Amino acid sequence: MKRIFSGIKPTGILHLGNYLGAISQWIDLQYKVDESIFCVVDMHAITVERPEKLSENILNIAAWYLACGIDLEKSKIFVQSMRPEHAELAWILNCFSTMGELGRMTQYKEKSEGKKDSVSVGLFDYPILMAADILLYGATDVPVGEDQKQHVELARDLAIRFNNQYSGTFIVPEPIIDASVRRIKALDNPAKKMEKSAGSEYNYVALDDSPELIRKKISRAVTDSGSEIVAREDKPAMTNLLNIFSGVSGRDIKSLEADFVGKGYGDFKKALAEEIILFLEPKQAKYKEIIADKDKLRKILTDGAKSVEPIAQKTLAEVKKKIGLGI
C-alpha cells in the first residue's frame, strides 16, 4: 500500500514557490497512491516565534490546500496539534536520537547561526517531530523539496534504528523529490529561495496577491545583465522567471525562450505577470468561497483528525508496548 504524508507550516504567506514546489506535487500524487494525508503542521510553527494570528493562519493554509486542488475524496487533511500522538511519539523518538545528528541538520545550523545559546530547544528538536509526523502514519513516501530531504533521511534512520531493536515496527519512508519540479527562487535574489516569511514582499508572489500587486512585483523582479531571455547557469534571475512562467503556464522552457527571441525584459515581464494572474484567478475565487465558511472548514479539519486517529493510535500503542511503557 502506498501512503504519502506531507505538510506546510502555517507561518507567513503561501506563495508560488509553495504551490509549484510542493502543493502541485500533492495534487498529482493523490491520484496515484492508495492514500494521501496532508497536515497543517502548526506545532512546527512555534519553534522560532509564536505567530500572533496562528489560529487564523491554520485555517488559511487549510483553505488554500482545498482551493489548490486537494480532493477530500482522495485525501485527508487535518491540523497536527489535533492529534496528541504526534507529540507523544516525538518524545519517544527523542530517546532514540543523538545530539550529534540533530546538530548536523542544515536548517538548524542556518537558523541558529550566531545565536545557538538563545534559540529554542524546539528549533533544535523539530526534525524529530517531523520524523514522528511521518512514521506515525506509516507513510511509504514523503514528497519534499531538496531542502527537506535531510529530515526525511533522519526519519528513515530512526525507523531503521528502532526496527533493529523492535523488529517490524515502522515503515521506512522514501523521499519523493520530483526532478521535473524546479525550485523557485526569490524575485529579489535568485540566489535564495522564495520565502513566505521573507522580510520584503518583493521576495515572492503570494497566492492571494491582487493583479495590480502581481504586476508590480514582477516588474520589480531582478534581472541579469544582457538582454537575452534564456535559462542558463550564468543567468540565474532569468532562469528563475522562466521556471515560474513554465510552472504556471504548463509550457516548456524552450518554447517560452522561442516566443521571446528579439524581445526585451519588459515584454517578458508583462507576459509573465498576466500568466500568473490567469493561473491564480480560479484558485483565489475558490479560496474566498472556502474561507467564507469557517465553521464548515473547521468541521473538515476535525473530521480529518478523526479519520487518521485509528492509524495514529495503532502505531503509538505498538511503539509503547514494545518499549515497555504502560502497565
C-alpha positions as CSV (number, residue, x, y, z in Angstrom):
1,M,0.0,0.0,0.0
2,K,1.3,3.4,-1.0
3,R,0.6,6.2,1.5
4,I,2.0,9.7,1.3
5,F,2.3,12.3,4.0
6,S,3.3,15.9,3.9
7,G,2.5,19.3,5.4
8,I,3.2,23.0,5.5
9,K,3.8,25.3,8.5
10,P,1.1,28.0,9.0
11,T,3.6,30.8,9.1
12,G,3.9,33.6,6.7
13,I,2.1,33.7,3.4
14,L,1.7,30.9,0.9
15,H,3.4,31.8,-2.4
16,L,4.0,30.4,-5.9
17,G,7.1,28.6,-4.6
18,N,5.0,26.6,-2.2
19,Y,2.5,25.8,-4.9
20,L,4.9,24.9,-7.6
21,G,7.4,23.1,-5.3
22,A,5.1,21.2,-3.1
23,I,1.3,21.5,-3.4
24,S,1.2,20.8,-7.1
25,Q,3.0,17.5,-6.4
26,W,0.5,16.6,-3.8
27,I,-2.4,17.3,-6.2
28,D,-0.9,15.0,-8.8
29,L,0.2,12.2,-6.3
30,Q,-3.1,11.9,-4.6
31,Y,-4.5,10.2,-7.7
32,K,-1.5,7.8,-8.0
33,V,-1.3,6.4,-4.5
34,D,-3.6,4.4,-2.2
35,E,-3.9,7.1,0.5
36,S,-2.8,10.7,1.0
37,I,-2.5,12.5,4.3
38,F,-1.8,16.3,4.3
39,C,-1.3,18.1,7.5
40,V,-1.2,21.8,8.7
41,V,1.9,21.4,10.9
42,D,1.1,24.0,13.4
43,M,3.4,22.7,16.2
44,H,6.3,23.3,13.9
45,A,5.2,26.9,13.5
46,I,6.2,27.8,17.1
47,T,9.9,26.7,17.1
48,V,11.2,30.2,16.2
49,E,8.4,32.5,17.2
50,R,4.8,32.4,18.2
51,P,2.8,34.0,15.3
52,E,0.1,36.4,16.5
53,K,-2.5,35.0,14.2
54,L,-1.6,31.4,14.3
55,S,-5.1,30.0,14.5
56,E,-6.2,32.2,11.6
57,N,-3.2,31.1,9.6
58,I,-4.0,27.5,10.2
59,L,-7.5,28.0,8.6
60,N,-6.0,30.0,5.8
61,I,-3.5,27.2,4.9
62,A,-6.2,24.6,5.0
63,A,-8.4,26.6,2.8
64,W,-5.6,27.0,0.3
65,Y,-5.0,23.2,0.3
66,L,-8.6,22.8,-0.8
67,A,-8.6,25.7,-3.2
68,C,-5.5,24.5,-5.0
69,G,-7.0,21.0,-5.6
70,I,-6.6,18.7,-2.6
71,D,-9.5,16.3,-3.1
72,L,-11.3,15.1,0.0
73,E,-12.4,12.0,-1.8
74,K,-8.8,11.1,-2.2
75,S,-7.0,12.8,0.7
76,K,-7.3,13.5,4.4
77,I,-6.4,16.9,5.8
78,F,-6.1,17.9,9.4
79,V,-4.2,20.0,11.9
80,Q,-1.2,18.5,13.6
81,S,-2.0,19.6,17.1
82,M,-5.4,18.0,16.9
83,R,-3.6,14.6,17.2
84,P,-1.7,14.3,20.5
85,E,0.1,11.2,19.2
86,H,2.5,13.4,17.2
87,A,4.0,14.9,20.4
88,E,4.0,11.7,22.3
89,L,5.8,9.7,19.6
90,A,8.2,12.6,19.1
91,W,9.3,12.3,22.8
92,I,9.9,8.6,22.4
93,L,11.9,9.2,19.2
94,N,14.0,11.8,21.1
95,C,15.2,8.9,23.2
96,F,16.5,7.1,20.1
97,S,18.2,10.2,18.7
98,T,21.5,11.8,19.3
99,M,22.6,15.4,19.8
100,G,25.2,15.0,17.1
101,E,22.8,14.0,14.3
102,L,20.4,16.9,15.2
103,G,23.3,19.4,15.4
104,R,24.2,18.4,11.8
105,M,20.8,19.4,10.4
106,T,21.4,22.1,7.8
107,Q,18.3,24.2,8.6
108,Y,19.1,24.3,12.3
109,K,22.7,25.4,11.5
110,E,21.4,28.1,9.2
111,K,18.6,29.4,11.5
112,S,20.7,29.3,14.7
113,E,23.9,30.8,13.2
114,G,25.5,33.2,15.7
115,K,22.8,32.7,18.4
116,K,22.9,29.0,19.4
117,D,22.6,29.8,23.1
118,S,19.3,31.7,22.6
119,V,17.4,29.7,20.0
120,S,14.6,27.4,21.3
121,V,15.1,23.7,22.0
122,G,12.2,23.3,19.6
123,L,14.2,24.6,16.7
124,F,16.9,22.1,17.5
125,D,14.5,19.2,18.0
126,Y,11.8,19.8,15.3
127,P,13.3,17.2,12.9
128,I,12.3,14.6,15.5
129,L,8.7,15.9,15.5
130,M,8.8,15.8,11.7
131,A,10.0,12.2,11.9
132,A,7.1,11.4,14.2
133,D,4.7,13.0,11.8
134,I,5.9,10.7,9.0
135,L,6.3,7.5,11.0
136,L,3.1,7.8,12.9
137,Y,1.0,7.2,9.8
138,G,3.2,4.6,8.1
139,A,4.0,6.8,5.2
140,T,5.7,4.9,2.4
141,D,6.6,8.1,0.5
142,V,7.1,11.7,1.5
143,P,7.1,14.4,-1.2
144,V,9.7,17.0,-0.3
145,G,12.0,19.6,-1.8
146,E,15.8,19.1,-1.7
147,D,15.9,21.3,1.4
148,Q,13.9,18.8,3.4
149,K,15.5,15.6,2.2
150,Q,17.9,15.5,5.1
151,H,14.9,15.4,7.5
152,V,13.3,12.5,5.7
153,E,16.7,10.7,5.9
154,L,16.6,11.3,9.7
155,A,13.1,9.7,9.8
156,R,14.5,6.8,7.9
157,D,17.5,6.4,10.2
158,L,15.2,6.5,13.3
159,A,12.8,4.0,11.8
160,I,15.7,1.6,11.0
161,R,17.3,2.1,14.4
162,F,14.0,1.4,16.2
163,N,13.3,-1.6,14.0
164,N,16.7,-3.1,14.7
165,Q,15.7,-3.2,18.4
166,Y,12.0,-3.8,18.0
167,S,11.5,-5.5,14.6
168,G,8.8,-4.7,12.2
169,T,7.5,-1.5,13.9
170,F,7.9,1.3,11.4
171,I,7.7,1.5,7.7
172,V,10.9,3.1,6.4
173,P,9.8,6.0,4.2
174,E,11.2,7.1,0.9
175,P,11.6,10.8,-0.1
176,I,9.9,11.8,-3.3
177,I,11.9,14.5,-5.0
178,D,10.5,15.2,-8.4
179,A,13.4,16.2,-10.7
180,S,10.9,18.0,-13.0
181,V,9.9,20.4,-10.2
182,R,12.1,23.4,-10.4
183,R,13.0,25.1,-7.1
184,I,11.5,28.6,-7.3
185,K,13.9,31.3,-6.1
186,A,13.2,34.8,-4.7
187,L,12.2,37.5,-7.1
188,D,14.6,39.9,-5.4
189,N,17.5,37.5,-5.1
190,P,17.7,34.4,-7.3
191,A,20.5,33.0,-5.0
192,K,17.9,32.4,-2.3
193,K,14.6,30.5,-2.3
194,M,11.2,32.2,-2.4
195,E,10.4,32.5,1.3
196,K,6.9,33.0,2.9
197,S,8.5,34.7,5.9
198,A,10.7,37.0,3.9
199,G,11.3,40.5,5.2
200,S,10.3,42.0,1.8
201,E,7.1,41.3,0.0
202,Y,9.0,41.7,-3.3
203,N,10.7,38.3,-2.5
204,Y,7.6,36.3,-3.5
205,V,4.3,36.3,-5.3
206,A,1.7,35.3,-2.7
207,L,-1.2,33.1,-3.8
208,D,-3.6,35.9,-2.7
209,D,-1.8,38.8,-4.3
210,S,-4.1,41.1,-6.4
211,P,-3.4,41.5,-10.1
212,E,-2.1,45.0,-9.5
213,L,0.4,43.8,-6.9
214,I,1.5,40.9,-9.1
215,R,2.3,43.2,-12.0
216,K,4.2,45.5,-9.6
217,K,6.2,42.6,-8.1
218,I,7.1,41.1,-11.4
219,S,8.1,44.4,-12.9
220,R,10.5,44.9,-10.0
221,A,11.9,41.4,-10.1
222,V,15.7,41.4,-10.5
223,T,17.1,40.5,-13.9
224,D,20.6,39.6,-15.2
225,S,23.0,41.6,-17.3
226,G,22.4,41.5,-21.1
227,S,19.0,41.2,-22.8
228,E,18.6,37.5,-23.8
229,I,15.5,35.7,-22.4
230,V,17.1,32.3,-21.8
231,A,17.6,29.9,-19.0
232,R,21.3,29.4,-18.4
233,E,23.6,29.0,-15.5
234,D,25.1,32.5,-16.0
235,K,21.5,34.0,-16.0
236,P,20.0,32.8,-12.6
237,A,17.4,35.6,-12.4
238,M,16.0,34.9,-15.9
239,T,16.2,31.2,-15.3
240,N,14.1,31.6,-12.2
241,L,11.5,33.8,-14.0
242,L,11.3,31.3,-16.9
243,N,10.8,28.5,-14.3
244,I,7.9,30.4,-12.9
245,F,6.5,31.0,-16.3
246,S,6.8,27.4,-17.2
247,G,5.2,26.3,-13.9
248,V,2.1,28.5,-14.2
249,S,1.6,28.0,-18.0
250,G,2.5,24.3,-18.3
251,R,4.8,25.1,-21.2
252,D,8.4,24.0,-21.5
253,I,11.3,26.4,-21.2
254,K,12.5,26.1,-24.8
255,S,9.1,27.1,-26.3
256,L,9.0,30.1,-24.0
257,E,12.5,31.2,-25.0
258,A,11.5,30.9,-28.6
259,D,8.5,33.2,-28.0
260,F,10.7,36.0,-26.7
261,V,13.6,35.9,-29.2
262,G,14.4,39.5,-30.0
263,K,12.1,40.9,-27.3
264,G,13.1,42.7,-24.1
265,Y,12.7,42.1,-20.4
266,G,9.8,44.5,-20.3
267,D,7.7,42.5,-22.7
268,F,8.6,39.2,-21.0
269,K,7.7,40.5,-17.5
270,K,4.3,41.8,-18.7
271,A,3.5,38.5,-20.2
272,L,4.7,36.6,-17.1
273,A,2.6,38.8,-14.8
274,E,-0.6,38.2,-16.9
275,E,0.1,34.4,-17.0
276,I,0.4,34.4,-13.2
277,I,-2.8,36.4,-12.8
278,L,-4.7,34.0,-15.1
279,F,-3.3,31.0,-13.2
280,L,-4.2,32.3,-9.7
281,E,-7.6,33.7,-10.5
282,P,-9.7,30.5,-10.2
283,K,-7.7,29.4,-7.1
284,Q,-8.3,32.8,-5.4
285,A,-12.0,32.6,-6.2
286,K,-12.2,29.1,-4.7
287,Y,-10.2,30.2,-1.6
288,K,-12.6,33.1,-0.9
289,E,-15.5,30.7,-1.1
290,I,-14.0,28.2,1.3
291,I,-12.7,30.7,3.8
292,A,-16.0,32.4,3.9
293,D,-17.5,29.4,5.8
294,K,-15.0,28.8,8.6
295,D,-17.4,26.5,10.5
296,K,-17.5,24.1,7.5
297,L,-13.7,24.3,7.2
298,R,-13.3,23.5,10.9
299,K,-15.5,20.5,10.5
300,I,-13.4,19.3,7.6
301,L,-10.3,19.5,9.7
302,T,-12.0,17.9,12.7
303,D,-13.3,15.1,10.6
304,G,-9.8,14.7,9.1
305,A,-8.3,14.4,12.5
306,K,-10.8,11.7,13.5
307,S,-10.2,9.8,10.3
308,V,-6.5,9.4,10.9
309,E,-7.0,8.6,14.6
310,P,-7.0,4.8,14.2
311,I,-3.7,4.8,12.3
312,A,-2.0,7.2,14.8
313,Q,-3.3,5.3,17.9
314,K,-2.4,1.9,16.5
315,T,1.2,3.0,15.7
316,L,1.7,4.7,19.1
317,A,0.2,1.8,21.0
318,E,2.5,-0.7,19.3
319,V,5.6,1.5,20.0
320,K,4.7,1.9,23.7
321,K,4.0,-1.8,24.1
322,K,7.4,-2.8,22.5
323,I,9.5,-0.5,24.7
324,G,7.5,-1.3,27.8
325,L,5.6,1.9,28.5
326,G,2.4,1.4,30.5
327,I,1.1,-1.5,32.5
